[in-house]
């Protein structure tokens, strides 16, 4: 029972931090702001987290777990590697659109944390990119994608395009096309480049 309350409080702090970081920015947010939003004492935060950077990293890890589970579920029983890339693109962009606070943190605030960018070993993100690489390997084994394409290069280039589109959506108030169109176009550009 105590463990459940402890877990609830941990998640409440992360949820509060998500709102505070999105509203005030990582650098301008204070532990006291997060505590107030979570309705806990300032000292309670330090039971769970060493500092603000640790909260940011935990927040990202929790989000990555959810994102990976969702992506695997969306790809589900789809066997066509061409469709899989389009589903990946659409699902990624849809998550950005549906969760504005988290999107802003990932696209803007996370990249301002020196600890995150330099010291954090980002295993969840690596697993996420590996989903893309696996789709490429499948396409290569089926003779659909060229054998000379390096899956580990492709996964970063493909994600980079989605990431830039996500960043644009987070920072821009004007959107001239929907996410399905963007996802289809991005996946088509890349697929046409690696078709066998």
N, C-alpha and C positions, 0 to 999 in steps of 0.2 A: 504493500500500500504506500509506504513512504517513498519507495522507488518511483512509483507512478507520479506522485506529487512532485518529486524532484525532476522527473522528465518533463512534466507539464510546465514547470517553472523555467527550465532550460529552453524549451520551445517558445514559451511566452517572451523570454528575453530576446531570442532570435527574431521573432515576429516584430517586437517593438523596435529592435535595431534596424530592421528592414525599413520600417516607416520613418524612423529618425534619420537614417543615412540618406534615404531618398529625398526627404524634405529639406534637410539642412546641409547635406554633403558630409562625407566622411571626416574631413579635417575639422569642420566646424561643429561636429557633434561631440557631446561630452558623455561620459559614463552616467552622469546625473540625469541627462536628457533621456537616455535609454531606460534608466531605472524608473523615472517618472512615467514614461509611456507604458512600461511593463507593470507598473503599480507594485514595485518592490523597493526595498531600501537600497541605497547605493552599494553598501557592503555586500549585499546578496549577489550582485553581479560578479564580484571577485571570488565568490565560492565556485562559480562555474567557469570563469574566464580570467586569464591573467591580465589582459588589457584590451583595448579597443580593436587592435589588429587581430587578436584571437577570436573576437566576436565576428569580425568580418570573414575570417577564414572558415569558422564553424557555419556561418550563414551560407557561404558558398558551397561547402561540403553537403549540407542538408539539401540545398537546391539541386546540386548535381545528382544526388541519389534519385530524387524525384524525376529529374529530366531524363536520366538514363532509363529508368523503369518505364516512363511514358513512351520514350522512343522505341524501346524494344516491343512494347505493347502495340504501338502504331504500325510497326513493320510486320508484326504478327506472322500471319500465314502467307504473306506476299512472297512469291517466288521469283518474280521478274526483277532482275537487278536494275533495269532502267527505271521501273516504277519505284523501286526502293529509294533511289537517289532523289526522286521528286518528292516522295513521302517524307524523307529525312528533311529536305529543304523546307517543305511546307510546315511540318511539325515544329521545327526549330523557330521559324518566323512567327508561327501562331503563338508559341509560348511567350515570345517577346511581346506580342500584341496584347495577350491576355493578362500579363502580369507586369504592369508598368513600373511599379516600385522596384521589383527585383531586376527588371531590365535595366533601369537606370543605374542601379548599384553595380551590376555586372559590366555594363558598357562604359561607365564613367568612373564611379568611385573606387571600384576594385583595383583599377589600374593606377590609382594614385597611392596605393599602399606599397611602400618600398619593401616591407617584410613579405608581403604576398608575392610581389613580382620577382624578388631576388632569392628568397629563402624557402618558400613553400613548395613542397614536392606535390604537384597537382595530379594525383593518381586518378581521381574521378574524371577529370577533363581528358586524360590520356585514354581512358576506357571509352569515353564518348567519341573521340576521334577514331578509335579503332573500329567502331561500328561502320564508319565510312570506308576504311581500308578493307574491311571484310567484304563489303559489297563489291568493291573493285576486284578483289581476288576471285569472288564468285563469278563475276563477269568474264574475267580472264580464263578461268577454268572451263567456262561454257563457250569460249571463242567469240564472245560479244565485244570485249574490250581488248585493246592491243596488249601484247605480252611485254612490250618495252616500257609500259607505264609503271612507275614505281608507286605502289599503293600509299606508302608513307609520305611521299611528296604530294600526291593527289589529295589525300585527306586534309592536309593543311591548306592547300590552295582552295579547295571546295569550302572548307569551313571559313577561310578568310573572306570569301565572297559573301557568305551568309552573315558573318560577323560585321562586315562593313555595312550591309543593308540594315542590320539590326541597329547599329550605331546611328545610322542616318535617321531611322524611324524614331529612336529615342530623343535625338536632338532636334528633329525637325517638326514643325507644326503643320507642314503641308505635305500631303501624300497624294500622289497623282494616280496610284494604282493599288490594287489590293494585294494581300500576301500570296494568294494562290497564283496570281499572274507573276509576281516576283519569283516565287519558288519554281514555277515551271520554266521561266526564262533562264534562271541561274543553272538549274539542272540540265537544261538543253544545251547551254553553252559548253558545259563541261563534258557532257556525254558525247557531243559531236566531236570534241577534241580527242577522245580516247576510244572511240569506236574502232573495231577491227576492220 
